Amino acid sequence: GGTGFVGTSLTRQLIAHGHTVTILTTVPPASGTELPGRFFLAGDPNHRGPWQSAVAEHDIIVNLAGASIFSRWTDRKKKILRSSRIDTTRHLVEALPQDARHITFFSTSAVGYYGFHGDEELAETSSASDDFLAQLARDWEEEAFRAQEKGARVVVTRFGIVLGTGGGALGQMIPLFKLFLGGPLGSGRQWFSWVHMEDLTGAFVFLLQHPEIFGAVNVCSPQPVRNSDLGKAIGRILHRPAFMPAPGFMIRIILGEFGSVLLEGQRVVPRR
């Protein structure tokens, strides 16, 4: 996941703190895109291959891979969402040396792990829910925690919605606001657990500096906001109105099961 929205920013942050970073990618970029401290390894983590032999050469593994959830969840799409997370994580854990006590294994998850609980505040000790996204996150995490059997320190980072320039949620929302189509989704009262990209990459640096922290960590702001408040903030910055609601029934018709993620949300805080 090193060439993606989060991976690109995290790579730069890690290099700035003195690390060298190897990015596993199916198609390494052409020459002329070099960045000091950044290297590329050709391979597809969805499949076993020669790339696995390079894993043991590293002190830190960061698993950010996973197909985007932002689409209608057909049966085929659900299989892609699962395989791009479960298989990738399984192959990374398999590639760890039998004695991996010197390795920190970061594996991504999401606040969708907790499901939908209205106004209830959810922390790392809260249980997984039983909807599709929650079960996907639970199974994804279980695969990552197998690395503990080899002695690795495992940190599962449950991301909130990542906000930053160049993509992510804002990349989809801002164009609508610029066209005067921005506003709350459904009632607008659902909670939106978010994290800014700078805070997310800073959290990884912090966790690397504190090896006593392991297990699940919510990577999100301690101040989740309601969807309507987020819309007002975006509208205020862009000098655009934020009163054009997207009816809930239309979102569910267009996006199906994924529509519930946008319309219900969860109120997650980073206790750890």
GUSEZA-771072 format. One record per residue: x, y, z of N, C-alpha, C in turn; residue in three letters. Coordinates in steps of 0.1 Angstrom, whole numbers, padded with zeros to 4 digits, always signed. Layout:
N
XYZXYZXYZALA/...
END
This chain:
272
+0008-0012+0000+0000+0000+0000+0008+0013+0000GLY/+0021+0011-0003+0030+0023-0002+0028+0034-0012GLY/+0022+0030-0023+0020+0041-0034+0006+0047-0033THR/-0002+0044-0023-0015+0049-0022-0016+0062-0014GLY/-0028+0066-0011-0031+0079-0005-0023+0080+0009PHE/-0025+0070+0018-0018+0071+0031-0004+0067+0029VAL/-0001+0057+0021+0013+0052+0020+0023+0062+0015GLY/+0019+0071+0006+0027+0081+0001+0032+0091+0011THR/+0022+0095+0019+0025+0105+0030+0033+0098+0041SER/+0030+0086+0045+0037+0079+0055+0051+0076+0051LEU/+0054+0073+0039+0067+0071+0034+0076+0083+0036THR/+0070+0095+0032+0078+0107+0034+0081+0110+0049ARG/+0071+0107+0057+0073+0110+0072+0083+0101+0078GLN/+0083+0088+0074+0093+0078+0079+0107+0082+0074LEU/+0108+0086+0062+0121+0090+0057+0127+0102+0064ILE/+0117+0111+0067+0121+0124+0074+0126+0121+0088ALA/+0122+0109+0093+0127+0105+0107+0139+0095+0106HIS/+0145+0094+0094+0157+0087+0093+0156+0072+0089GLY/+0144+0068+0085+0142+0054+0081+0145+0053+0066HIS/+0148+0041+0061+0147+0038+0047+0135+0029+0045THR/+0128+0031+0034+0115+0025+0032+0116+0017+0019VAL/+0111+0004+0019+0110-0004+0007+0095-0005+0005THR/+0091-0001-0008+0076-0002-0011+0074-0014-0020ILE/+0066-0023-0016+0062-0035-0024+0051-0031-0034LEU/+0053-0032-0047+0043-0028-0056+0044-0037-0069THR/+0033-0039-0075+0032-0047-0087+0040-0041-0099THR/+0039-0027-0099+0046-0020-0110+0055-0009-0105VAL/+0068-0012-0103+0077-0001-0098+0077+0011-0108PRO/+0077+0023-0102+0077+0035-0111+0090+0035-0120PRO/+0089+0043-0131+0100+0045-0140+0111+0053-0133ALA/+0123+0052-0138+0134+0060-0132+0131+0075-0134SER/+0137+0083-0125+0133+0097-0125+0124+0101-0114GLY/+0119+0091-0107+0110+0094-0096+0116+0090-0083THR/+0130+0090-0082+0137+0086-0071+0135+0096-0059GLU/+0134+0091-0047+0134+0099-0035+0144+0092-0026LEU/+0154+0100-0021+0164+0094-0012+0158+0087+0000PRO/+0162+0074+0002+0157+0066+0013+0145+0058+0009GLY/+0140+0059-0004+0128+0051-0008+0133+0041-0019ARG/+0129+0028-0017+0133+0018-0027+0120+0010-0030PHE/+0120+0003-0042+0109-0004-0046+0112-0019-0048PHE/+0103-0027-0045+0104-0042-0046+0092-0046-0055LEU/+0095-0053-0066+0084-0058-0075+0078-0070-0069ALA/+0064-0070-0068+0057-0082-0063+0043-0079-0060GLY/+0035-0089-0059+0020-0087-0057+0017-0094-0044ASP/+0014-0087-0033+0012-0093-0020-0001-0102-0020PRO/-0009-0100-0030-0021-0109-0031-0017-0124-0034ASN/-0005-0126-0038+0000-0139-0042+0014-0142-0036HIS/+0016-0154-0032+0029-0158-0028+0039-0156-0039ARG/+0052-0153-0036+0062-0151-0046+0075-0148-0040GLY/+0085-0145-0049+0099-0143-0045+0100-0130-0036PRO/+0090-0121-0037+0091-0109-0028+0091-0113-0013TRP/+0085-0124-0010+0084-0128+0004+0098-0130+0011GLN/+0108-0133+0003+0121-0135+0009+0127-0122+0014SER/+0123-0111+0009+0128-0098+0013+0122-0093+0027ALA/+0111-0099+0031+0104-0094+0043+0113-0095+0055VAL/+0120-0106+0057+0128-0108+0068+0140-0098+0070ALA/+0143-0091+0059+0154-0081+0059+0150-0068+0066GLU/+0138-0067+0070+0133-0054+0075+0129-0055+0089HIS/+0130-0043+0096+0127-0042+0110+0112-0039+0113ASP/+0106-0033+0103+0092-0028+0104+0084-0032+0092ILE/+0073-0038+0093+0064-0041+0082+0051-0032+0084ILE/+0048-0025+0074+0035-0017+0074+0026-0022+0063VAL/+0015-0027+0067+0005-0033+0058-0007-0024+0056ASN/-0006-0017+0045-0017-0007+0042-0026-0012+0030LEU/-0023-0024+0025-0030-0028+0013-0045-0031+0015ALA/-0053-0029+0005-0067-0032+0006-0075-0024-0004GLY/-0083-0031-0012-0092-0024-0022-0101-0014-0015ALA/-0104-0003-0022-0112+0008-0016-0126+0003-0013SER/-0132+0007-0002-0146+0003+0001-0156+0012-0005ILE/-0152+0023-0011-0161+0034-0016-0167+0030-0029PHE/-0176+0021-0029-0184+0017-0041-0195+0008-0036SER/-0203+0004-0046-0215-0005-0043-0209-0019-0040ARG/-0213-0026-0030-0208-0039-0026-0216-0050-0033TRP/-0212-0053-0045-0217-0065-0051-0210-0077-0045THR/-0215-0089-0048-0208-0101-0043-0194-0102-0048ASP/-0192-0098-0060-0178-0098-0066-0169-0088-0059ARG/-0175-0076-0056-0167-0066-0049-0164-0070-0035LYS/-0173-0077-0028-0170-0082-0015-0159-0092-0014LYS/-0158-0100-0025-0147-0110-0025-0134-0102-0027LYS/-0134-0092-0035-0122-0084-0037-0118-0077-0025ILE/-0128-0071-0017-0124-0064-0005-0118-0074+0005LEU/-0123-0086+0006-0118-0096+0015-0104-0101+0011ARG/-0103-0105-0002-0090-0111-0006-0079-0101-0006SER/-0082-0088-0009-0071-0078-0009-0066-0075+0005SER/-0074-0079+0015-0070-0077+0029-0065-0090+0035ARG/-0073-0100+0035-0070-0112+0042-0058-0119+0035ILE/-0058-0121+0022-0047-0128+0015-0034-0120+0017ASP/-0034-0107+0015-0022-0099+0016-0016-0101+0030THR/-0024-0100+0040-0019-0101+0054-0014-0114+0057THR/-0021-0125+0052-0016-0138+0054-0003-0141+0048ARG/-0001-0136+0036+0012-0138+0029+0023-0130+0036HIS/+0020-0118+0041+0031-0111+0049+0035-0118+0061LEU/+0025-0123+0069+0028-0131+0081+0036-0143+0078VAL/+0032-0150+0067+0039-0162+0063+0054-0159+0060GLU/+0057-0147+0055+0070-0143+0051+0079-0139+0063ALA/+0073-0137+0074+0081-0133+0086+0090-0145+0090LEU/+0102-0142+0095+0111-0153+0100+0104-0160+0112PRO/+0108-0172+0114+0103-0180+0126+0105-0173+0139GLN/+0117-0166+0140+0119-0158+0152+0119-0143+0148ASP/+0107-0137+0150+0105-0123+0145+0104-0113+0156ALA/+0111-0116+0167+0110-0108+0179+0115-0094+0177ARG/+0124-0092+0167+0129-0079+0164+0120-0071+0154HIS/+0109-0076+0150+0101-0070+0140+0088-0064+0146ILE/+0085-0052+0142+0072-0046+0145+0063-0047+0132THR/+0051-0053+0134+0042-0055+0123+0030-0046+0125PHE/+0029-0036+0117+0017-0027+0116+0007-0033+0106PHE/-0005-0034+0110-0015-0038+0100-0027-0030+0102SER/-0032-0025+0090-0043-0015+0090-0057-0022+0093THR/-0065-0015+0100-0079-0019+0101-0087-0006+0101SER/-0099-0006+0105-0108+0006+0104-0118+0006+0116ALA/-0123+0018+0118-0132+0020+0129-0146+0013+0126VAL/-0147+0009+0113-0159+0001+0109-0159-0012+0117GLY/-0149-0016+0123-0148-0028+0132-0159-0028+0142TYR/-0163-0016+0147-0173-0015+0158-0187-0015+0154TYR/-0190-0014+0141-0203-0013+0136-0210+0000+0140GLY/-0224-0001+0140-0232+0011+0142-0238+0011+0156PHE/-0235+0021+0164-0240+0022+0178-0246+0036+0181HIS/-0251+0043+0171-0257+0056+0175-0247+0065+0182GLY/-0252+0071+0193-0243+0080+0200-0234+0074+0210ASP/-0234+0061+0211-0225+0054+0221-0210+0056+0217GLU/-0202+0060+0227-0188+0062+0225-0181+0049+0225GLU/-0172+0047+0215-0166+0034+0213-0151+0036+0214LEU/-0144+0027+0222-0130+0027+0223-0124+0014+0219ALA/-0111+0012+0221-0104+0000+0216-0109-0013+0223GLU/-0115-0012+0235-0120-0024+0242-0134-0028+0237THR/-0140-0019+0229-0154-0023+0224-0153-0034+0215SER/-0164-0042+0214-0164-0054+0206-0167-0052+0191SER/-0163-0061+0183-0167-0061+0169-0181-0063+0167ALA/-0187-0057+0157-0201-0059+0153-0202-0070+0144SER/-0214-0072+0138-0217-0084+0129-0221-0080+0115ASP/-0220-0067+0111-0222-0064+0097-0210-0067+0089ASP/-0212-0066+0076-0201-0070+0067-0188-0063+0069PHE/-0188-0050+0070-0175-0043+0072-0169-0046+0085LEU/-0177-0048+0096-0171-0051+0109-0165-0065+0109ALA/-0172-0075+0102-0166-0088+0102-0154-0089+0093GLN/-0153-0081+0083-0141-0080+0074-0130-0075+0083LEU/-0132-0064+0090-0121-0059+0099-0117-0069+0109ALA/-0126-0076+0115-0123-0086+0125-0114-0097+0120ARG/-0118-0102+0108-0110-0113+0102-0097-0108+0097ASP/-0096-0096+0092-0084-0089+0088-0074-0088+0100TRP/-0079-0084+0111-0071-0083+0124-0066-0096+0128GLU/-0075-0106+0128-0071-0120+0133-0059-0125+0125GLU/-0060-0122+0112-0049-0127+0103-0036-0120+0107GLU/-0036-0107+0110-0025-0099+0114-0019-0104+0128ALA/-0028-0107+0137-0023-0111+0150-0016-0125+0150PHE/-0017-0132+0139-0010-0145+0138+0005-0142+0139ARG/+0009-0130+0135+0024-0127+0136+0029-0128+0150ALA/+0020-0126+0160+0025-0128+0174+0030-0142+0177GLN/+0025-0152+0169+0030-0165+0171+0045-0167+0168GLU/+0050-0158+0160+0064-0158+0156+0072-0148+0165LYS/+0065-0142+0174+0072-0133+0183+0072-0118+0179GLY/+0066-0115+0168+0065-0101+0164+0057-0092+0173ALA/+0060-0080+0174+0051-0070+0180+0041-0066+0170ARG/+0028-0068+0173+0018-0065+0163+0010-0053+0168VAL/+0008-0043+0159+0000-0031+0162-0010-0030+0151VAL/-0023-0031+0155-0034-0030+0145-0040-0016+0146VAL/-0038-0008+0135-0042+0006+0135-0056+0007+0129THR/-0066+0010+0137-0080+0012+0133-0082+0026+0128ARG/-0081+0029+0115-0082+0042+0110-0097+0048+0111PHE/-0098+0061+0114-0110+0068+0111-0109+0072+0096GLY/-0119+0080+0092-0119+0085+0078-0107+0095+0077ILE/-0098+0092+0067-0086+0100+0066-0088+0112+0058VAL/-0085+0124+0063-0087+0137+0056-0073+0142+0053LEU/-0071+0147+0041-0059+0153+0036-0060+0157+0022GLY/-0049+0164+0017-0049+0168+0003-0045+0157-0006THR/-0051+0157-0018-0046+0148-0028-0054+0135-0029GLY/-0066+0134-0022-0073+0122-0023-0082+0119-0011GLY/-0085+0107-0009-0093+0103+0003-0107+0109+0003GLY/-0113+0110+0014-0127+0114+0015-0129+0129+0010ALA/-0120+0138+0014-0121+0151+0009-0120+0152-0006LEU/-0112+0144-0012-0111+0144-0027-0124+0141-0034GLY/-0133+0133-0027-0146+0131-0032-0156+0141-0028GLN/-0154+0148-0017-0164+0157-0012-0163+0171-0017MET/-0150+0176-0018-0148+0190-0022-0154+0193-0036ILE/-0152+0184-0046-0158+0188-0059-0173+0191-0059PRO/-0180+0183-0050-0195+0185-0049-0198+0199-0042LEU/-0190+0202-0032-0192+0215-0026-0189+0227-0036PHE/-0179+0225-0044-0176+0236-0054-0187+0237-0064LYS/-0194+0227-0066-0206+0227-0076-0219+0231-0068LEU/-0218+0235-0056-0229+0239-0048-0238+0228-0045PHE/-0233+0216-0044-0240+0203-0041-0237+0197-0028LEU/-0229+0204-0020-0224+0198-0007-0235+0200+0004GLY/-0235+0190+0013-0244+0191+0024-0244+0178+0032GLY/-0253+0177+0042-0253+0165+0050-0258+0152+0042PRO/-0254+0141+0047-0258+0128+0041-0270+0123+0050LEU/-0281+0121+0044-0293+0117+0052-0296+0127+0063GLY/-0298+0123+0075-0301+0132+0086-0290+0141+0090SER/-0278+0137+0087-0266+0146+0091-0262+0144+0105GLY/-0269+0136+0113-0267+0135+0127-0257+0123+0130ARG/-0254+0115+0120-0245+0104+0123-0231+0109+0126GLN/-0224+0101+0134-0210+0105+0138-0200+0102+0127TRP/-0190+0110+0126-0180+0109+0116-0166+0109+0124PHE/-0160+0097+0125-0147+0096+0132-0136+0098+0121SER/-0129+0108+0123-0119+0113+0113-0105+0114+0118TRP/-0095+0115+0110-0082+0118+0113-0075+0125+0102VAL/-0067+0135+0105-0060+0142+0095-0047+0135+0091HIS/-0043+0135+0079-0032+0128+0074-0019+0130+0083MET/-0017+0143+0087-0005+0146+0095-0006+0139+0108GLU/-0017+0138+0114-0019+0132+0127-0017+0116+0125ASP/-0022+0111+0114-0021+0097+0112-0006+0093+0110LEU/+0001+0100+0102+0015+0097+0100+0023+0099+0113THR/+0019+0110+0121+0025+0112+0134+0023+0101+0144GLY/+0011+0095+0143+0008+0084+0152+0017+0072+0149ALA/+0020+0069+0137+0030+0058+0134+0043+0061+0140PHE/+0048+0073+0138+0061+0077+0144+0061+0075+0159VAL/+0050+0080+0166+0048+0078+0180+0048+0064+0184PHE/+0041+0055+0177+0040+0041+0180+0054+0034+0179LEU/+0062+0039+0169+0075+0033+0167+0084+0037+0179LEU/+0082+0049+0185+0090+0053+0196+0085+0047+0209GLN/+0074+0040+0209+0068+0035+0222+0066+0020+0220HIS/+0076+0012+0220+0074-0003+0217+0066-0010+0228PRO/+0063-0003+0239+0054-0010+0249+0040-0010+0245GLU/+0036-0003+0234+0022-0003+0229+0021-0014+0218ILE/+0011-0022+0220+0008-0032+0210-0007-0035+0210PHE/-0011-0043+0201-0026-0046+0200-0033-0035+0192GLY/-0046-0034+0194-0054-0025+0186-0053-0010+0191ALA/-0052-0001+0182-0051+0013+0185-0060+0021+0175VAL/-0069+0029+0181-0077+0037+0172-0069+0049+0168ASN/-0068+0051+0155-0061+0062+0149-0071+0072+0144VAL/-0076+0080+0153-0086+0090+0149-0086+0101+0159CYS/-0093+0112+0156-0093+0124+0164-0101+0121+0177SER/-0097+0127+0188-0105+0125+0200-0118+0133+0200PRO/-0120+0141+0189-0133+0148+0188-0140+0144+0175GLN/-0147+0133+0175-0155+0130+0163-0166+0140+0161PRO/-0170+0142+0149-0180+0153+0146-0192+0146+0140VAL/-0203+0153+0140-0215+0149+0133-0213+0152+0118ARG/-0219+0145+0109-0218+0146+0095-0222+0161+0091ASN/-0232+0166+0096-0237+0179+0092-0226+0190+0096SER/-0220+0188+0108-0210+0198+0112-0198+0197+0103ASP/-0194+0186+0099-0183+0185+0089-0186+0192+0076LEU/-0198+0190+0071-0203+0197+0059-0202+0212+0061GLY/-0207+0217+0072-0206+0231+0075-0192+0237+0075LYS/-0183+0229+0081-0169+0233+0081-0163+0234+0067ALA/-0166+0224+0059-0161+0224+0045-0167+0236+0037ILE/-0180+0237+0039-0186+0248+0032-0181+0262+0036GLY/-0178+0264+0049-0173+0276+0054-0159+0279+0047ARG/-0150+0269+0047-0137+0271+0041-0138+0274+0026ILE/-0147+0267+0019-0148+0269+0004-0157+0280+0000LEU/-0163+0287+0010-0173+0297+0008-0184+0292-0001HIS/-0190+0281+0003-0201+0274-0004-0211+0270+0006ARG/-0224+0270+0002-0234+0266+0011-0233+0251+0014PRO/-0238+0247+0026-0238+0233+0030-0251+0228+0034ALA/-0262+0232+0026-0275+0228+0031-0282+0218+0021PHE/-0275+0214+0011-0281+0205+0001-0280+0190+0006MET/-0290+0185+0013-0289+0172+0018-0291+0161+0008PRO/-0283+0150+0010-0285+0139+0001-0294+0129+0008ALA/-0306+0127+0003-0316+0118+0010-0311+0104+0012PRO/-0314+0099+0024-0309+0086+0028-0314+0075+0019GLY/-0326+0076+0015-0332+0065+0006-0325+0065-0007PHE/-0321+0076-0012-0314+0077-0025-0300+0071-0024MET/-0293+0074-0013-0280+0069-0010-0280+0053-0010ILE/-0290+0048-0003-0292+0034-0002-0295+0027-0016ARG/-0303+0034-0024-0306+0029-0037-0294+0028-0046ILE/-0285+0039-0045-0274+0040-0054-0262+0031-0049ILE/-0260+0031-0035-0248+0024-0030-0251+0011-0023LEU/-0264+0008-0021-0268-0004-0015-0263-0005+0000GLY/-0257-0017+0003-0252-0020+0017-0242-0009+0021GLU/-0233-0005+0013-0223+0005+0016-0229+0018+0021PHE/-0241+0021+0016-0248+0033+0020-0250+0034+0035GLY/-0252+0023+0042-0254+0023+0056-0241+0029+0063SER/-0229+0026+0058-0217+0031+0064-0217+0046+0064VAL/-0222+0052+0053-0222+0067+0052-0234+0073+0060LEU/-0244+0066+0062-0256+0071+0068-0257+0069+0083LEU/-0249+0059+0088-0250+0056+0103-0237+0059+0110GLU/-0225+0056+0105-0213+0060+0111-0211+0054+0125GLY/-0201+0059+0132-0198+0055+0146-0190+0065+0153GLN/-0192+0066+0166-0185+0076+0175-0173+0070+0182ARG/-0162+0070+0175-0150+0063+0180-0140+0073+0186VAL/-0133+0069+0197-0123+0078+0203-0110+0070+0205VAL/-0099+0076+0205-0086+0069+0207-0081+0069+0221PRO/-0087+0060+0229-0083+0059+0243-0069+0056+0245ARG/-0064+0047+0238-0050+0042+0240-0040+0053+0235ARG/
END
